[in-house]
Every structure is written in C-alpha cells, then in structure tokens.
Amino acid sequence: MAAHTFHRPRERHAPPARPESYVPHAAYGCTEPHEHYAPYVPHEPYGPPPERQGPRLAERLLHPVNARLDEHLPTDHKLSKVYRVGAGLTGLLLIVFGILGLVHHIGFFDTGGDTVLALSTNGALSVLSICIGGLLFAGMVIGGTFASTLNIVLGLLFIASGFVNLALLDTDLNFLAFKIQNVLFSFFVGVMLMWFGMYGRVGSALPHDNPYWRARHPEQAAREDRARGRAAAR
C-alpha cells in the first residue's frame, strides 16, 4: 500500500507593515520604501534666514575676499616693492608734468593748445596731475596691498578718462584741453598702473607661496605647510 504524504499548506505571511513615520523619498528621486533610509523630514533652506541675508550681503560687499591682506603682505615683500616702483615712477611723471604746466603760467581753463612734454595742458590739468601724483607717492610710501589697490583703481580711472575725453574732443566741454596725444597718454598710464597693481595678485598660475594665493586657499595652504613640516622633520 502506497504511503501517502501529507503536505501542510504554506502559511501566507502578510508583508511587513510600513512604519507610520515612512515618507517616500521623492526628494531623492525614489518613491519605493527602504527600511534603511530615514524618513524624509522637511527642513528650512540652508543659510541664514531671509531677514539676516541683507546684513550678510552688506558685510560681504564691505569686506570682500583679499580686502585686508596687509598682515600677509609686509611692506618689504618683493611684491610690495613692485607696487611701490609702479606708483612712484608714475607719480613722479605726473608731478613733473603738472609742475612744468604751472611754471608756464598757462590759464586755468585755457584751451589754446599750450603743450608741455608734447602733451596739451592748462592750469586745471596741471593741478590735477600734481594731486594724482601726490596720491601715488602716498601709495609708494605705504606700500603693500594699499599700493596695489591704488594702482588698480587709478589705472581704471585713467582708462575711463581717456574714453570720456576722447568723446569730448573738439567740444565746449573739453575743460582739460585734451588732444588725441593726451588720450593716448591716458590709456598708456592706465594700462601701466593696472599692470603694476595686478602683478602677482591676479592670475590662474600664481605660485603657492604667493600671499594672495594663500589667502584665497587657506585650507590647501595649511595642508602644504604641514606636509613641508613633516618632510623637514624626517
């Protein structure tokens, strides 16, 4: 007689119930349940609250990156010497030009075509040149980042002055008696000042011992300092 084998029917287990705190992770691109994921909890946007974003923005504008680098760039630094030379040479040139214009007793707003050093001038332009030259001399004495920033700012102003006075040539608003040679001189001085001011400060290939590079990348500079210290200790 054949033996009969009785099979107990399989019990069907209900799927585990979802925890009540489960929320689909749609924010992560997933809508399926995963027990090892924590429930998604909405949160406030990162960053300061809207009512404090105004003061933070004003602080960033008043104190941009590299705005205070005097402690990283002493006045005897080799970059500071470049800024000093640029400011001093340009300031000396402008002061000599202004003094020669005043010595010739040219009218303050005279547009009669009087020239000094092959440049048209009058009393107003002479006084303005002496004032800007004195400001550059001050930058030469102070040196450091102040001299660099001053060279850049005045360089931009000279270039802008060249464009403005180019548009005012042969008009009644040409109070500084500019001619085309003055416009070219203004462009030349502006480019020269900007080159001196940006030297060693702007560029994509600055050396890693450059103070401006170190100020922009403090964490990487610290890592390199630690690596050099460990190498020297071996």
C-alpha positions in Angstrom: 0.0 0.0 0.0 1.5 3.2 -1.1 2.3 5.6 1.6 0.6 8.9 1.5 2.5 12.1 2.2 0.5 14.9 3.6 1.8 18.4 2.9 0.9 21.1 5.3 -0.4 24.1 3.4 2.1 27.0 3.4 1.1 29.8 5.6 1.0 33.1 3.8 2.8 35.8 5.7 1.5 39.3 5.3 4.0 41.8 4.2 5.5 43.8 7.0 3.6 46.9 7.7 5.2 50.2 6.8 6.1 52.3 9.8 3.7 55.1 10.2 6.6 57.6 10.0 7.6 56.4 6.5 7.5 59.1 3.8 8.5 58.3 0.2 11.9 59.8 -0.6 10.7 61.7 -3.7 13.2 64.4 -2.9 16.0 61.9 -3.7 14.3 60.6 -6.8 12.9 57.4 -5.1 9.3 56.5 -4.3 9.9 53.0 -3.0 10.1 52.0 0.7 13.5 51.3 2.1 13.8 50.3 5.7 17.4 51.5 6.0 16.5 55.0 4.9 15.5 57.5 7.5 12.2 59.2 6.8 12.4 62.4 4.9 11.8 65.4 7.1 11.2 68.8 5.5 13.7 71.4 6.7 14.3 75.1 6.3 16.5 76.2 3.5 20.2 76.2 4.2 21.9 79.5 5.0 20.8 82.4 7.2 17.1 83.3 7.4 15.8 85.9 4.9 15.7 88.6 7.5 19.5 88.2 8.0 20.6 87.9 4.4 20.7 91.7 4.0 23.3 92.3 6.7 25.4 89.3 5.4 25.3 90.7 1.9 26.4 94.1 3.1 29.2 92.5 5.1 30.5 90.7 2.0 30.4 93.9 0.0 32.2 95.9 2.6 34.8 93.2 3.3 35.4 91.2 0.0 38.0 88.5 -0.3 41.5 89.8 0.0 40.3 93.2 1.1 42.5 93.0 4.2 45.8 91.4 3.4 48.2 93.8 5.0 49.2 91.3 7.6 50.0 88.8 4.8 52.0 91.3 2.7 54.5 93.3 4.6 55.9 96.5 3.1 59.3 94.9 2.4 57.8 92.0 0.5 59.0 91.6 -3.1 55.5 92.1 -4.5 55.2 95.3 -2.4 58.4 96.6 -4.0 56.9 96.2 -7.4 53.8 98.1 -6.4 56.0 100.8 -4.9 58.1 101.2 -8.0 55.0 101.4 -10.2 53.3 104.0 -8.0 56.5 106.0 -7.6 57.5 106.2 -11.2 54.0 107.1 -12.4 53.6 109.7 -9.6 56.9 111.3 -10.4 56.0 111.6 -14.1 52.6 113.2 -13.3 54.1 115.7 -10.8 56.8 116.8 -13.2 54.2 117.3 -15.9 52.0 119.3 -13.6 54.8 121.5 -12.3 56.0 122.3 -15.8 52.5 123.3 -16.7 52.2 125.7 -13.7 55.6 127.2 -14.4 54.5 128.2 -17.9 51.6 130.2 -16.3 49.0 128.7 -18.6 45.4 129.8 -17.9 43.4 127.5 -15.6 40.8 126.6 -18.2 42.8 127.8 -21.3 42.2 125.6 -24.4 44.7 127.5 -26.6 46.8 124.4 -27.3 49.8 125.1 -24.9 51.9 122.0 -24.7 54.3 120.5 -22.1 56.3 117.4 -22.9 54.4 117.2 -26.2 51.1 117.0 -24.3 48.4 119.7 -24.4 47.7 121.1 -20.9 46.3 124.0 -18.9 46.2 125.1 -15.3 43.4 122.7 -14.3 45.1 119.7 -15.8 48.4 120.6 -14.2 46.9 120.9 -10.7 45.0 117.6 -11.2 48.2 115.9 -12.3 50.1 117.1 -9.2 47.3 115.8 -7.0 47.2 112.4 -8.6 50.9 112.2 -8.5 50.9 113.0 -4.8 48.4 110.3 -4.2 50.6 107.8 -6.0 53.6 108.9 -3.9 51.5 108.2 -0.8 50.9 104.7 -2.1 54.6 104.3 -2.7 55.3 105.2 0.9 52.6 102.9 2.4 53.3 100.0 0.0 51.7 96.6 0.5 48.2 95.8 -0.6 47.2 99.5 -0.4 49.7 100.4 -3.2 48.4 97.5 -5.3 44.8 98.5 -4.9 45.6 102.2 -5.5 47.4 101.4 -8.7 44.5 99.3 -10.0 41.8 101.9 -9.1 43.8 104.8 -10.6 44.6 102.7 -13.7 40.9 102.1 -14.3 40.2 105.8 -13.8 42.9 106.8 -16.3 41.4 104.4 -18.9 37.9 105.7 -18.3 39.3 109.3 -18.5 40.8 108.5 -21.9 37.4 107.3 -23.3 35.5 110.3 -21.8 37.9 112.9 -23.0 38.0 111.2 -26.4 34.3 111.8 -26.7 34.8 115.5 -25.6 37.4 116.4 -28.1 36.5 119.5 -30.2 33.6 120.3 -27.9 33.0 123.2 -25.4 33.2 120.6 -22.5 36.9 119.9 -23.1 37.9 121.9 -20.0 41.2 120.0 -19.6 42.4 120.9 -23.1 42.8 117.3 -24.1 44.1 116.4 -27.5 44.5 113.0 -29.1 48.0 112.6 -27.7 46.6 113.2 -24.2 44.1 110.5 -24.8 46.8 108.0 -25.8 48.9 109.1 -22.8 45.9 108.5 -20.5 45.5 105.0 -21.9 49.2 104.2 -21.6 49.3 105.4 -18.0 46.2 103.5 -17.1 47.4 100.2 -18.6 50.8 100.6 -16.9 49.3 101.3 -13.5 46.9 98.3 -13.8 49.9 96.1 -14.7 51.8 97.2 -11.7 48.8 96.8 -9.4 47.8 93.4 -10.6 51.3 91.9 -10.7 51.4 88.8 -8.5 47.8 89.3 -7.4 45.6 88.3 -10.3 46.2 85.1 -12.4 45.5 81.4 -12.7 49.1 80.2 -12.2 50.2 82.0 -9.0 52.8 80.2 -7.0 51.6 78.5 -3.9 53.9 80.7 -1.7 52.2 83.8 -3.0 50.4 85.6 -0.2 47.3 86.3 -2.3 47.0 82.6 -3.3 47.4 81.6 0.3 44.7 84.0 1.4 42.3 82.6 -1.2 43.1 78.9 -0.4 43.8 78.8 3.4 43.0 75.1 3.8 45.2 73.9 1.0 48.0 76.3 2.1 47.7 74.8 5.6 47.9 71.2 4.3 51.0 72.1 2.2 52.6 73.7 5.3 52.0 70.6 7.3 53.4 68.4 4.5 56.5 70.5 4.3 56.9 70.4 8.1 56.7 66.5 8.1 59.2 66.3 5.2 61.6 68.6 7.1 61.3 66.6 10.3 62.4 63.3 8.6 
